[in-house]
Amino acid sequence: MLRIDCPFCGLRDETEFVYGGDASRKRPDLQETSQDVWNDHVFLRDNPKGPHLEYWFHQHGCRSWLKVQRDVATHEITDVRFADKEKGQG
């Protein structure tokens, strides 16, 4: 089981969280109308080995979105921060 160190709540079991997907992907511009661009964004994914940036939602805690740096091969978590801090919010 993963143990995620929430910046607000402290160390918690992964059962309190919901995986939110790849946090390193950039969404295409909303004005983009090409089906190929949106198809690639939705369906084509890398399968990385090693450190990976992910979104996790603390559903049974502070209800915050977090960005978690996790090694997908070893499951070692090296960084956890609020997801909205990079946008200058919160």
PDB file of N, CA, C and O in Angstrom:
ATOM      1  N   MET A   1       0.840  -1.173   0.000  1.00  0.00           N
ATOM      2  CA  MET A   1       0.000   0.000   0.000  1.00  0.00           C
ATOM      3  C   MET A   1       0.889   1.242   0.000  1.00  0.00           C
ATOM      4  O   MET A   1       1.914   1.299   0.680  1.00  0.00           O
ATOM      5  N   LEU A   2       0.468   2.228  -0.780  1.00  0.00           N
ATOM      6  CA  LEU A   2       1.177   3.509  -0.783  1.00  0.00           C
ATOM      7  C   LEU A   2       0.807   4.301   0.459  1.00  0.00           C
ATOM      8  O   LEU A   2      -0.309   4.198   0.968  1.00  0.00           O
ATOM      9  N   ARG A   3       1.754   5.090   0.938  1.00  0.00           N
ATOM     10  CA  ARG A   3       1.509   6.043   2.021  1.00  0.00           C
ATOM     11  C   ARG A   3       1.854   7.410   1.448  1.00  0.00           C
ATOM     12  O   ARG A   3       2.999   7.660   1.071  1.00  0.00           O
ATOM     13  N   ILE A   4       0.867   8.291   1.381  1.00  0.00           N
ATOM     14  CA  ILE A   4       1.041   9.613   0.788  1.00  0.00           C
ATOM     15  C   ILE A   4       1.049  10.644   1.908  1.00  0.00           C
ATOM     16  O   ILE A   4       0.142  10.682   2.739  1.00  0.00           O
ATOM     17  N   ASP A   5       2.080  11.475   1.920  1.00  0.00           N
ATOM     18  CA  ASP A   5       2.243  12.495   2.961  1.00  0.00           C
ATOM     19  C   ASP A   5       1.559  13.783   2.508  1.00  0.00           C
ATOM     20  O   ASP A   5       2.184  14.649   1.895  1.00  0.00           O
ATOM     21  N   CYS A   6       0.273  13.898   2.818  1.00  0.00           N
ATOM     22  CA  CYS A   6      -0.510  15.077   2.438  1.00  0.00           C
ATOM     23  C   CYS A   6       0.069  16.308   3.142  1.00  0.00           C
ATOM     24  O   CYS A   6       0.309  16.257   4.348  1.00  0.00           O
ATOM     25  N   PRO A   7       0.299  17.410   2.425  1.00  0.00           N
ATOM     26  CA  PRO A   7       0.852  18.610   3.046  1.00  0.00           C
ATOM     27  C   PRO A   7      -0.047  19.182   4.148  1.00  0.00           C
ATOM     28  O   PRO A   7       0.432  19.907   5.020  1.00  0.00           O
ATOM     29  N   PHE A   8      -1.328  18.865   4.115  1.00  0.00           N
ATOM     30  CA  PHE A   8      -2.249  19.393   5.114  1.00  0.00           C
ATOM     31  C   PHE A   8      -2.542  18.385   6.222  1.00  0.00           C
ATOM     32  O   PHE A   8      -2.542  18.742   7.400  1.00  0.00           O
ATOM     33  N   CYS A   9      -2.793  17.123   5.850  1.00  0.00           N
ATOM     34  CA  CYS A   9      -3.255  16.104   6.800  1.00  0.00           C
ATOM     35  C   CYS A   9      -2.147  15.210   7.356  1.00  0.00           C
ATOM     36  O   CYS A   9      -2.349  14.545   8.373  1.00  0.00           O
ATOM     37  N   GLY A  10      -0.989  15.183   6.712  1.00  0.00           N
ATOM     38  CA  GLY A  10       0.084  14.295   7.134  1.00  0.00           C
ATOM     39  C   GLY A  10       0.046  12.963   6.392  1.00  0.00           C
ATOM     40  O   GLY A  10      -0.643  12.823   5.381  1.00  0.00           O
ATOM     41  N   LEU A  11       0.787  11.997   6.901  1.00  0.00           N
ATOM     42  CA  LEU A  11       0.944  10.695   6.249  1.00  0.00           C
ATOM     43  C   LEU A  11      -0.357   9.890   6.324  1.00  0.00           C
ATOM     44  O   LEU A  11      -0.897   9.655   7.405  1.00  0.00           O
ATOM     45  N   ARG A  12      -0.849   9.470   5.148  1.00  0.00           N
ATOM     46  CA  ARG A  12      -2.115   8.739   5.070  1.00  0.00           C
ATOM     47  C   ARG A  12      -2.003   7.573   4.088  1.00  0.00           C
ATOM     48  O   ARG A  12      -1.164   7.583   3.187  1.00  0.00           O
ATOM     49  N   ASP A  13      -2.875   6.555   4.280  1.00  0.00           N
ATOM     50  CA  ASP A  13      -2.934   5.411   3.362  1.00  0.00           C
ATOM     51  C   ASP A  13      -3.527   5.840   2.032  1.00  0.00           C
ATOM     52  O   ASP A  13      -4.330   6.771   1.969  1.00  0.00           O
ATOM     53  N   GLU A  14      -3.127   5.161   0.981  1.00  0.00           N
ATOM     54  CA  GLU A  14      -3.631   5.484  -0.355  1.00  0.00           C
ATOM     55  C   GLU A  14      -5.135   5.278  -0.480  1.00  0.00           C
ATOM     56  O   GLU A  14      -5.751   5.822  -1.396  1.00  0.00           O
ATOM     57  N   THR A  15      -5.737   4.507   0.418  1.00  0.00           N
ATOM     58  CA  THR A  15      -7.184   4.278   0.356  1.00  0.00           C
ATOM     59  C   THR A  15      -7.983   5.559   0.599  1.00  0.00           C
ATOM     60  O   THR A  15      -9.171   5.609   0.280  1.00  0.00           O
ATOM     61  N   GLU A  16      -7.354   6.591   1.157  1.00  0.00           N
ATOM     62  CA  GLU A  16      -8.020   7.882   1.355  1.00  0.00           C
ATOM     63  C   GLU A  16      -8.006   8.728   0.085  1.00  0.00           C
ATOM     64  O   GLU A  16      -8.681   9.756   0.017  1.00  0.00           O
ATOM     65  N   PHE A  17      -7.249   8.308  -0.912  1.00  0.00           N
ATOM     66  CA  PHE A  17      -7.021   9.105  -2.113  1.00  0.00           C
ATOM     67  C   PHE A  17      -7.640   8.453  -3.343  1.00  0.00           C
ATOM     68  O   PHE A  17      -7.900   7.250  -3.362  1.00  0.00           O
ATOM     69  N   VAL A  18      -7.867   9.261  -4.361  1.00  0.00           N
ATOM     70  CA  VAL A  18      -8.321   8.780  -5.666  1.00  0.00           C
ATOM     71  C   VAL A  18      -7.296   9.240  -6.693  1.00  0.00           C
ATOM     72  O   VAL A  18      -6.950  10.420  -6.751  1.00  0.00           O
ATOM     73  N   TYR A  19      -6.813   8.303  -7.501  1.00  0.00           N
ATOM     74  CA  TYR A  19      -5.847   8.624  -8.546  1.00  0.00           C
ATOM     75  C   TYR A  19      -6.508   9.505  -9.595  1.00  0.00           C
ATOM     76  O   TYR A  19      -7.618   9.216 -10.043  1.00  0.00           O
ATOM     77  N   GLY A  20      -5.824  10.588  -9.992  1.00  0.00           N
ATOM     78  CA  GLY A  20      -6.400  11.536 -10.936  1.00  0.00           C
ATOM     79  C   GLY A  20      -5.727  11.591 -12.286  1.00  0.00           C
ATOM     80  O   GLY A  20      -6.128  12.379 -13.142  1.00  0.00           O
ATOM     81  N   GLY A  21      -4.705  10.767 -12.499  1.00  0.00           N
ATOM     82  CA  GLY A  21      -4.078  10.729 -13.807  1.00  0.00           C
ATOM     83  C   GLY A  21      -2.712  11.382 -13.866  1.00  0.00           C
ATOM     84  O   GLY A  21      -2.156  11.817 -12.857  1.00  0.00           O
ATOM     85  N   ASP A  22      -2.203  11.435 -15.059  1.00  0.00           N
ATOM     86  CA  ASP A  22      -0.874  11.950 -15.372  1.00  0.00           C
ATOM     87  C   ASP A  22      -0.849  13.472 -15.225  1.00  0.00           C
ATOM     88  O   ASP A  22      -1.595  14.172 -15.910  1.00  0.00           O
ATOM     89  N   ALA A  23      -0.006  13.980 -14.345  1.00  0.00           N
ATOM     90  CA  ALA A  23       0.066  15.431 -14.116  1.00  0.00           C
ATOM     91  C   ALA A  23       1.080  16.111 -15.020  1.00  0.00           C
ATOM     92  O   ALA A  23       1.222  17.333 -14.977  1.00  0.00           O
ATOM     93  N   SER A  24       1.780  15.346 -15.833  1.00  0.00           N
ATOM     94  CA  SER A  24       2.779  15.951 -16.714  1.00  0.00           C
ATOM     95  C   SER A  24       2.207  16.275 -18.090  1.00  0.00           C
ATOM     96  O   SER A  24       2.846  16.974 -18.876  1.00  0.00           O
ATOM     97  N   ARG A  25       1.016  15.778 -18.387  1.00  0.00           N
ATOM     98  CA  ARG A  25       0.394  16.021 -19.694  1.00  0.00           C
ATOM     99  C   ARG A  25      -0.200  17.419 -19.745  1.00  0.00           C
ATOM    100  O   ARG A  25      -0.757  17.906 -18.761  1.00  0.00           O
ATOM    101  N   LYS A  26      -0.078  18.046 -20.877  1.00  0.00           N
ATOM    102  CA  LYS A  26      -0.658  19.369 -21.103  1.00  0.00           C
ATOM    103  C   LYS A  26      -1.867  19.229 -22.020  1.00  0.00           C
ATOM    104  O   LYS A  26      -1.779  18.628 -23.091  1.00  0.00           O
ATOM    105  N   ARG A  27      -2.979  19.781 -21.596  1.00  0.00           N
ATOM    106  CA  ARG A  27      -4.212  19.739 -22.388  1.00  0.00           C
ATOM    107  C   ARG A  27      -4.074  20.650 -23.596  1.00  0.00           C
ATOM    108  O   ARG A  27      -3.516  21.742 -23.487  1.00  0.00           O
ATOM    109  N   PRO A  28      -4.576  20.215 -24.747  1.00  0.00           N
ATOM    110  CA  PRO A  28      -4.560  21.104 -25.915  1.00  0.00           C
ATOM    111  C   PRO A  28      -5.389  22.355 -25.647  1.00  0.00           C
ATOM    112  O   PRO A  28      -6.273  22.353 -24.790  1.00  0.00           O
ATOM    113  N   ASP A  29      -5.102  23.403 -26.373  1.00  0.00           N
ATOM    114  CA  ASP A  29      -5.867  24.634 -26.263  1.00  0.00           C
ATOM    115  C   ASP A  29      -7.347  24.336 -26.520  1.00  0.00           C
ATOM    116  O   ASP A  29      -7.674  23.562 -27.419  1.00  0.00           O
ATOM    117  N   LEU A  30      -8.227  24.934 -25.750  1.00  0.00           N
ATOM    118  CA  LEU A  30      -9.655  24.658 -25.895  1.00  0.00           C
ATOM    119  C   LEU A  30     -10.218  25.120 -27.232  1.00  0.00           C
ATOM    120  O   LEU A  30     -11.300  24.690 -27.631  1.00  0.00           O
ATOM    121  N   GLN A  31      -9.500  25.983 -27.919  1.00  0.00           N
ATOM    122  CA  GLN A  31      -9.932  26.425 -29.244  1.00  0.00           C
ATOM    123  C   GLN A  31      -9.554  25.416 -30.334  1.00  0.00           C
ATOM    124  O   GLN A  31      -9.981  25.546 -31.481  1.00  0.00           O
ATOM    125  N   GLU A  32      -8.754  24.416 -29.970  1.00  0.00           N
ATOM    126  CA  GLU A  32      -8.324  23.388 -30.929  1.00  0.00           C
ATOM    127  C   GLU A  32      -9.524  22.554 -31.362  1.00  0.00           C
ATOM    128  O   GLU A  32     -10.260  22.033 -30.524  1.00  0.00           O
ATOM    129  N   THR A  33      -9.715  22.432 -32.667  1.00  0.00           N
ATOM    130  CA  THR A  33     -10.863  21.686 -33.183  1.00  0.00           C
ATOM    131  C   THR A  33     -10.474  20.393 -33.902  1.00  0.00           C
ATOM    132  O   THR A  33     -11.348  19.655 -34.357  1.00  0.00           O
ATOM    133  N   SER A  34      -9.196  20.120 -34.007  1.00  0.00           N
ATOM    134  CA  SER A  34      -8.744  18.925 -34.710  1.00  0.00           C
ATOM    135  C   SER A  34      -9.068  17.659 -33.899  1.00  0.00           C
ATOM    136  O   SER A  34      -8.655  17.528 -32.747  1.00  0.00           O
ATOM    137  N   GLN A  35      -9.796  16.754 -34.505  1.00  0.00           N
ATOM    138  CA  GLN A  35     -10.107  15.489 -33.836  1.00  0.00           C
ATOM    139  C   GLN A  35      -8.839  14.678 -33.559  1.00  0.00           C
ATOM    140  O   GLN A  35      -8.753  13.985 -32.545  1.00  0.00           O
ATOM    141  N   ASP A  36      -7.866  14.765 -34.453  1.00  0.00           N
ATOM    142  CA  ASP A  36      -6.620  14.030 -34.253  1.00  0.00           C
ATOM    143  C   ASP A  36      -5.882  14.508 -33.007  1.00  0.00           C
ATOM    144  O   ASP A  36      -5.356  13.696 -32.245  1.00  0.00           O
ATOM    145  N   VAL A  37      -5.842  15.806 -32.800  1.00  0.00           N
ATOM    146  CA  VAL A  37      -5.165  16.365 -31.619  1.00  0.00           C
ATOM    147  C   VAL A  37      -5.848  15.891 -30.343  1.00  0.00           C
ATOM    148  O   VAL A  37      -5.182  15.441 -29.410  1.00  0.00           O
ATOM    149  N   TRP A  38      -7.173  15.989 -30.300  1.00  0.00           N
ATOM    150  CA  TRP A  38      -7.897  15.567 -29.092  1.00  0.00           C
ATOM    151  C   TRP A  38      -7.870  14.049 -28.919  1.00  0.00           C
ATOM    152  O   TRP A  38      -7.789  13.565 -27.790  1.00  0.00           O
ATOM    153  N   ASN A  39      -7.933  13.301 -29.997  1.00  0.00           N
ATOM    154  CA  ASN A  39      -7.830  11.848 -29.910  1.00  0.00           C
ATOM    155  C   ASN A  39      -6.482  11.446 -29.312  1.00  0.00           C
ATOM    156  O   ASN A  39      -6.421  10.594 -28.426  1.00  0.00           O
ATOM    157  N   ASP A  40      -5.413  12.057 -29.795  1.00  0.00           N
ATOM    158  CA  ASP A  40      -4.084  11.758 -29.261  1.00  0.00           C
ATOM    159  C   ASP A  40      -3.995  12.104 -27.779  1.00  0.00           C
ATOM    160  O   ASP A  40      -3.424  11.348 -26.993  1.00  0.00           O
ATOM    161  N   HIS A  41      -4.558  13.244 -27.402  1.00  0.00           N
ATOM    162  CA  HIS A  41      -4.496  13.663 -25.998  1.00  0.00           C
ATOM    163  C   HIS A  41      -5.243  12.689 -25.082  1.00  0.00           C
ATOM    164  O   HIS A  41      -4.761  12.358 -23.999  1.00  0.00           O
ATOM    165  N   VAL A  42      -6.405  12.238 -25.515  1.00  0.00           N
ATOM    166  CA  VAL A  42      -7.234  11.380 -24.673  1.00  0.00           C
ATOM    167  C   VAL A  42      -6.746   9.934 -24.656  1.00  0.00           C
ATOM    168  O   VAL A  42      -6.755   9.292 -23.606  1.00  0.00           O
ATOM    169  N   PHE A  43      -6.318   9.415 -25.812  1.00  0.00           N
ATOM    170  CA  PHE A  43      -6.075   7.977 -25.907  1.00  0.00           C
ATOM    171  C   PHE A  43      -4.613   7.549 -25.986  1.00  0.00           C
ATOM    172  O   PHE A  43      -4.304   6.411 -25.632  1.00  0.00           O
ATOM    173  N   LEU A  44      -3.712   8.401 -26.429  1.00  0.00           N
ATOM    174  CA  LEU A  44      -2.312   7.995 -26.551  1.00  0.00           C
ATOM    175  C   LEU A  44      -1.552   8.389 -25.290  1.00  0.00           C
ATOM    176  O   LEU A  44      -1.427   9.571 -24.971  1.00  0.00           O
ATOM    177  N   ARG A  45      -1.053   7.395 -24.585  1.00  0.00           N
ATOM    178  CA  ARG A  45      -0.354   7.627 -23.319  1.00  0.00           C
ATOM    179  C   ARG A  45       1.018   6.979 -23.343  1.00  0.00           C
ATOM    180  O   ARG A  45       1.218   5.921 -23.938  1.00  0.00           O
ATOM    181  N   ASP A  46       1.960   7.642 -22.680  1.00  0.00           N
ATOM    182  CA  ASP A  46       3.259   7.020 -22.462  1.00  0.00           C
ATOM    183  C   ASP A  46       3.122   6.018 -21.332  1.00  0.00           C
ATOM    184  O   ASP A  46       2.206   6.122 -20.517  1.00  0.00           O
ATOM    185  N   ASN A  47       4.013   5.062 -21.276  1.00  0.00           N
ATOM    186  CA  ASN A  47       4.059   4.098 -20.189  1.00  0.00           C
ATOM    187  C   ASN A  47       5.440   4.203 -19.549  1.00  0.00           C
ATOM    188  O   ASN A  47       6.313   3.373 -19.799  1.00  0.00           O
ATOM    189  N   PRO A  48       5.631   5.237 -18.716  1.00  0.00           N
ATOM    190  CA  PRO A  48       6.974   5.503 -18.197  1.00  0.00           C
ATOM    191  C   PRO A  48       7.414   4.482 -17.153  1.00  0.00           C
ATOM    192  O   PRO A  48       6.600   3.850 -16.481  1.00  0.00           O
ATOM    193  N   LYS A  49       8.712   4.350 -17.047  1.00  0.00           N
ATOM    194  CA  LYS A  49       9.300   3.566 -15.966  1.00  0.00           C
ATOM    195  C   LYS A  49      10.218   4.529 -15.231  1.00  0.00           C
ATOM    196  O   LYS A  49      11.078   5.161 -15.845  1.00  0.00           O
ATOM    197  N   GLY A  50      10.043   4.644 -13.939  1.00  0.00           N
ATOM    198  CA  GLY A  50      10.825   5.584 -13.153  1.00  0.00           C
ATOM    199  C   GLY A  50       9.944   6.692 -12.610  1.00  0.00           C
ATOM    200  O   GLY A  50       8.730   6.521 -12.506  1.00  0.00           O
ATOM    201  N   PRO A  51      10.540   7.832 -12.261  1.00  0.00           N
ATOM    202  CA  PRO A  51       9.771   8.933 -11.661  1.00  0.00           C
ATOM    203  C   PRO A  51       8.689   9.459 -12.597  1.00  0.00           C
ATOM    204  O   PRO A  51       8.901   9.619 -13.799  1.00  0.00           O
ATOM    205  N   HIS A  52       7.530   9.721 -12.016  1.00  0.00           N
ATOM    206  CA  HIS A  52       6.379  10.160 -12.794  1.00  0.00           C
ATOM    207  C   HIS A  52       5.535  11.100 -11.939  1.00  0.00           C
ATOM    208  O   HIS A  52       5.349  10.854 -10.748  1.00  0.00           O
ATOM    209  N   LEU A  53       5.027  12.166 -12.533  1.00  0.00           N
ATOM    210  CA  LEU A  53       4.202  13.141 -11.833  1.00  0.00           C
ATOM    211  C   LEU A  53       2.729  12.785 -12.014  1.00  0.00           C
ATOM    212  O   LEU A  53       2.255  12.629 -13.139  1.00  0.00           O
ATOM    213  N   GLU A  54       2.006  12.656 -10.892  1.00  0.00           N
ATOM    214  CA  GLU A  54       0.615  12.208 -10.932  1.00  0.00           C
ATOM    215  C   GLU A  54      -0.274  13.131 -10.103  1.00  0.00           C
ATOM    216  O   GLU A  54       0.183  13.760  -9.148  1.00  0.00           O
ATOM    217  N   TYR A  55      -1.559  13.202 -10.482  1.00  0.00           N
ATOM    218  CA  TYR A  55      -2.564  13.877  -9.662  1.00  0.00           C
ATOM    219  C   TYR A  55      -3.210  12.858  -8.738  1.00  0.00           C
ATOM    220  O   TYR A  55      -3.518  11.741  -9.153  1.00  0.00           O
ATOM    221  N   TRP A  56      -3.415  13.246  -7.484  1.00  0.00           N
ATOM    222  CA  TRP A  56      -4.159  12.446  -6.522  1.00  0.00           C
ATOM    223  C   TRP A  56      -5.110  13.374  -5.780  1.00  0.00           C
ATOM    224  O   TRP A  56      -4.731  14.486  -5.411  1.00  0.00           O
ATOM    225  N   PHE A  57      -6.345  12.926  -5.558  1.00  0.00           N
ATOM    226  CA  PHE A  57      -7.355  13.704  -4.838  1.00  0.00           C
ATOM    227  C   PHE A  57      -7.538  13.101  -3.450  1.00  0.00           C
ATOM    228  O   PHE A  57      -7.810  11.907  -3.324  1.00  0.00           O
ATOM    229  N   HIS A  58      -7.391  13.917  -2.407  1.00  0.00           N
ATOM    230  CA  HIS A  58      -7.537  13.427  -1.034  1.00  0.00           C
ATOM    231  C   HIS A  58      -9.021  13.423  -0.652  1.00  0.00           C
ATOM    232  O   HIS A  58      -9.506  14.302   0.060  1.00  0.00           O
ATOM    233  N   GLN A  59      -9.711  12.415  -1.146  1.00  0.00           N
ATOM    234  CA  GLN A  59     -11.163  12.318  -1.029  1.00  0.00           C
ATOM    235  C   GLN A  59     -11.628  12.184   0.418  1.00  0.00           C
ATOM    236  O   GLN A  59     -12.613  12.811   0.809  1.00  0.00           O
ATOM    237  N   HIS A  60     -10.939  11.382   1.213  1.00  0.00           N
ATOM    238  CA  HIS A  60     -11.367  11.131   2.593  1.00  0.00           C
ATOM    239  C   HIS A  60     -10.509  11.910   3.582  1.00  0.00           C
ATOM    240  O   HIS A  60     -10.254  11.445   4.693  1.00  0.00           O
ATOM    241  N   GLY A  61     -10.074  13.070   3.185  1.00  0.00           N
ATOM    242  CA  GLY A  61      -9.267  13.931   4.042  1.00  0.00           C
ATOM    243  C   GLY A  61      -9.623  15.379   3.781  1.00  0.00           C
ATOM    244  O   GLY A  61     -10.779  15.777   3.930  1.00  0.00           O
ATOM    245  N   CYS A  62      -8.641  16.165   3.393  1.00  0.00           N
ATOM    246  CA  CYS A  62      -8.824  17.608   3.193  1.00  0.00           C
ATOM    247  C   CYS A  62      -9.480  17.960   1.867  1.00  0.00           C
ATOM    248  O   CYS A  62      -9.770  19.130   1.614  1.00  0.00           O
ATOM    249  N   ARG A  63      -9.719  16.960   1.012  1.00  0.00           N
ATOM    250  CA  ARG A  63     -10.376  17.135  -0.289  1.00  0.00           C
ATOM    251  C   ARG A  63      -9.588  18.060  -1.210  1.00  0.00           C
ATOM    252  O   ARG A  63     -10.170  18.826  -1.979  1.00  0.00           O
ATOM    253  N   SER A  64      -8.278  17.986  -1.128  1.00  0.00           N
ATOM    254  CA  SER A  64      -7.394  18.779  -1.982  1.00  0.00           C
ATOM    255  C   SER A  64      -6.833  17.916  -3.096  1.00  0.00           C
ATOM    256  O   SER A  64      -6.644  16.711  -2.932  1.00  0.00           O
ATOM    257  N   TRP A  65      -6.566  18.558  -4.247  1.00  0.00           N
ATOM    258  CA  TRP A  65      -5.839  17.906  -5.327  1.00  0.00           C
ATOM    259  C   TRP A  65      -4.357  18.059  -5.055  1.00  0.00           C
ATOM    260  O   TRP A  65      -3.889  19.149  -4.724  1.00  0.00           O
ATOM    261  N   LEU A  66      -3.620  16.972  -5.195  1.00  0.00           N
ATOM    262  CA  LEU A  66      -2.181  16.962  -4.958  1.00  0.00           C
ATOM    263  C   LEU A  66      -1.446  16.529  -6.211  1.00  0.00           C
ATOM    264  O   LEU A  66      -1.980  15.781  -7.030  1.00  0.00           O
ATOM    265  N   LYS A  67      -0.210  17.007  -6.355  1.00  0.00           N
ATOM    266  CA  LYS A  67       0.710  16.485  -7.361  1.00  0.00           C
ATOM    267  C   LYS A  67       1.728  15.646  -6.616  1.00  0.00           C
ATOM    268  O   LYS A  67       2.403  16.126  -5.705  1.00  0.00           O
ATOM    269  N   VAL A  68       1.830  14.392  -7.011  1.00  0.00           N
ATOM    270  CA  VAL A  68       2.702  13.428  -6.341  1.00  0.00           C
ATOM    271  C   VAL A  68       3.755  12.952  -7.330  1.00  0.00           C
ATOM    272  O   VAL A  68       3.426  12.493  -8.424  1.00  0.00           O
ATOM    273  N   GLN A  69       5.022  13.063  -6.945  1.00  0.00           N
ATOM    274  CA  GLN A  69       6.132  12.515  -7.742  1.00  0.00           C
ATOM    275  C   GLN A  69       6.374  11.110  -7.228  1.00  0.00           C
ATOM    276  O   GLN A  69       6.833  10.927  -6.100  1.00  0.00           O
ATOM    277  N   ARG A  70       6.062  10.097  -8.066  1.00  0.00           N
ATOM    278  CA  ARG A  70       6.170   8.702  -7.654  1.00  0.00           C
ATOM    279  C   ARG A  70       6.947   7.914  -8.689  1.00  0.00           C
ATOM    280  O   ARG A  70       6.741   8.074  -9.892  1.00  0.00           O
ATOM    281  N   ASP A  71       7.838   7.067  -8.215  1.00  0.00           N
ATOM    282  CA  ASP A  71       8.549   6.156  -9.106  1.00  0.00           C
ATOM    283  C   ASP A  71       7.620   4.980  -9.377  1.00  0.00           C
ATOM    284  O   ASP A  71       7.296   4.222  -8.463  1.00  0.00           O
ATOM    285  N   VAL A  72       7.189   4.824 -10.627  1.00  0.00           N
ATOM    286  CA  VAL A  72       6.201   3.789 -10.941  1.00  0.00           C
ATOM    287  C   VAL A  72       6.785   2.377 -10.910  1.00  0.00           C
ATOM    288  O   VAL A  72       6.033   1.403 -10.933  1.00  0.00           O
ATOM    289  N   ALA A  73       8.093   2.254 -10.860  1.00  0.00           N
ATOM    290  CA  ALA A  73       8.715   0.929 -10.762  1.00  0.00           C
ATOM    291  C   ALA A  73       8.841   0.482  -9.305  1.00  0.00           C
ATOM    292  O   ALA A  73       8.636  -0.691  -8.995  1.00  0.00           O
ATOM    293  N   THR A  74       9.179   1.422  -8.407  1.00  0.00           N
ATOM    294  CA  THR A  74       9.396   1.079  -7.001  1.00  0.00           C
ATOM    295  C   THR A  74       8.290   1.586  -6.084  1.00  0.00           C
ATOM    296  O   THR A  74       8.209   1.161  -4.932  1.00  0.00           O
ATOM    297  N   HIS A  75       7.444   2.477  -6.565  1.00  0.00           N
ATOM    298  CA  HIS A  75       6.363   3.135  -5.812  1.00  0.00           C
ATOM    299  C   HIS A  75       6.895   4.099  -4.747  1.00  0.00           C
ATOM    300  O   HIS A  75       6.136   4.527  -3.877  1.00  0.00           O
ATOM    301  N   GLU A  76       8.170   4.443  -4.801  1.00  0.00           N
ATOM    302  CA  GLU A  76       8.723   5.421  -3.866  1.00  0.00           C
ATOM    303  C   GLU A  76       8.191   6.810  -4.207  1.00  0.00           C
ATOM    304  O   GLU A  76       8.261   7.248  -5.356  1.00  0.00           O
ATOM    305  N   ILE A  77       7.664   7.490  -3.206  1.00  0.00           N
ATOM    306  CA  ILE A  77       7.148   8.839  -3.373  1.00  0.00           C
ATOM    307  C   ILE A  77       8.206   9.812  -2.888  1.00  0.00           C
ATOM    308  O   ILE A  77       8.649   9.743  -1.742  1.00  0.00           O
ATOM    309  N   THR A  78       8.614  10.729  -3.778  1.00  0.00           N
ATOM    310  CA  THR A  78       9.686  11.660  -3.441  1.00  0.00           C
ATOM    311  C   THR A  78       9.223  13.097  -3.243  1.00  0.00           C
ATOM    312  O   THR A  78       9.968  13.910  -2.695  1.00  0.00           O
ATOM    313  N   ASP A  79       7.992  13.431  -3.683  1.00  0.00           N
ATOM    314  CA  ASP A  79       7.511  14.795  -3.511  1.00  0.00           C
ATOM    315  C   ASP A  79       5.984  14.806  -3.554  1.00  0.00           C
ATOM    316  O   ASP A  79       5.364  14.125  -4.371  1.00  0.00           O
ATOM    317  N   VAL A  80       5.393  15.597  -2.654  1.00  0.00           N
ATOM    318  CA  VAL A  80       3.943  15.796  -2.637  1.00  0.00           C
ATOM    319  C   VAL A  80       3.694  17.273  -2.394  1.00  0.00           C
ATOM    320  O   VAL A  80       4.249  17.859  -1.465  1.00  0.00           O
ATOM    321  N   ARG A  81       2.853  17.878  -3.239  1.00  0.00           N
ATOM    322  CA  ARG A  81       2.507  19.296  -3.067  1.00  0.00           C
ATOM    323  C   ARG A  81       1.081  19.519  -3.538  1.00  0.00           C
ATOM    324  O   ARG A  81       0.523  18.713  -4.283  1.00  0.00           O
ATOM    325  N   PHE A  82       0.496  20.637  -3.088  1.00  0.00           N
ATOM    326  CA  PHE A  82      -0.836  20.994  -3.560  1.00  0.00           C
ATOM    327  C   PHE A  82      -0.756  21.276  -5.053  1.00  0.00           C
ATOM    328  O   PHE A  82       0.170  21.950  -5.506  1.00  0.00           O
ATOM    329  N   ALA A  83      -1.706  20.772  -5.819  1.00  0.00           N
ATOM    330  CA  ALA A  83      -1.681  20.923  -7.276  1.00  0.00           C
ATOM    331  C   ALA A  83      -1.875  22.370  -7.705  1.00  0.00           C
ATOM    332  O   ALA A  83      -1.322  22.776  -8.727  1.00  0.00           O
ATOM    333  N   ASP A  84      -2.628  23.148  -6.974  1.00  0.00           N
ATOM    334  CA  ASP A  84      -2.925  24.512  -7.396  1.00  0.00           C
ATOM    335  C   ASP A  84      -1.826  25.507  -7.053  1.00  0.00           C
ATOM    336  O   ASP A  84      -1.923  26.663  -7.466  1.00  0.00           O
ATOM    337  N   LYS A  85      -0.801  25.124  -6.331  1.00  0.00           N
ATOM    338  CA  LYS A  85       0.289  26.043  -5.970  1.00  0.00           C
ATOM    339  C   LYS A  85       1.047  26.529  -7.193  1.00  0.00           C
ATOM    340  O   LYS A  85       1.517  27.666  -7.218  1.00  0.00           O
ATOM    341  N   GLU A  86       1.172  25.681  -8.207  1.00  0.00           N
ATOM    342  CA  GLU A  86       1.916  26.072  -9.408  1.00  0.00           C
ATOM    343  C   GLU A  86       1.155  27.098 -10.241  1.00  0.00           C
ATOM    344  O   GLU A  86       1.752  27.805 -11.052  1.00  0.00           O
ATOM    345  N   LYS A  87      -0.157  27.182 -10.045  1.00  0.00           N
ATOM    346  CA  LYS A  87      -0.965  28.138 -10.786  1.00  0.00           C
ATOM    347  C   LYS A  87      -1.068  29.463 -10.044  1.00  0.00           C
ATOM    348  O   LYS A  87      -1.686  30.405 -10.541  1.00  0.00           O
ATOM    349  N   GLY A  88      -0.465  29.547  -8.848  1.00  0.00           N
ATOM    350  CA  GLY A  88      -0.540  30.768  -8.065  1.00  0.00           C
ATOM    351  C   GLY A  88      -1.825  30.894  -7.284  1.00  0.00           C
ATOM    352  O   GLY A  88      -2.173  31.985  -6.834  1.00  0.00           O
ATOM    353  N   GLN A  89      -2.547  29.782  -7.114  1.00  0.00           N
ATOM    354  CA  GLN A  89      -3.788  29.796  -6.351  1.00  0.00           C
ATOM    355  C   GLN A  89      -3.556  29.134  -5.010  1.00  0.00           C
ATOM    356  O   GLN A  89      -2.549  28.453  -4.818  1.00  0.00           O
ATOM    357  N   GLY A  90      -4.471  29.326  -4.089  1.00  0.00           N
ATOM    358  CA  GLY A  90      -4.490  28.607  -2.827  1.00  0.00           C
ATOM    359  C   GLY A  90      -3.476  28.977  -1.843  1.00  0.00           C
ATOM    360  O   GLY A  90      -3.437  28.406  -0.753  1.00  0.00           O
TER     361      GLY A  90
END
